[in-house]
Amino acid sequence: MTKAKGVNFETALKKLKEIVEELESDDLDLEKSLSRFEEGINLVKLCSQHLDEAEKKVEILTAGRGGKAVRFEIEEGDGDD
C-alpha cells in the first residue's frame, strides 16, 4: 500500500480512533461495520508506514561513523545560569 497524499500520521491516527469508537458503539449494521473495519485496517497500514519511515530517519540521524550509534549526552548546568 502506498501512502495517501496529504495524510500525515496524526490525521490517520485521529481517523483511526474515530473508526474504533464508531465500531465500538454498536450503531452500525454489518455491511457498514465491515466497510469501516476495512478503512481502519488501511489506516493502520498507513500509520505503520509513517512509523517505519520515522524509525529509519532516527537510525540515520543517530548513526556514527562505521555504522555505530552515536551516544548523545545532555550536559547539566552549562554555566549560563
Long-range contacts (C-beta under 8 A, 24 or more apart in sequence): 1-42, 1-45, 1-46, 1-49, 3-46, 3-49, 3-50, 4-46, 7-46, 8-50, 9-47, 9-50, 9-51, 9-54, 12-43, 12-46, 12-47, 12-50, 13-43, 13-47, 15-43, 16-40, 16-43, 16-44, 16-47, 19-43
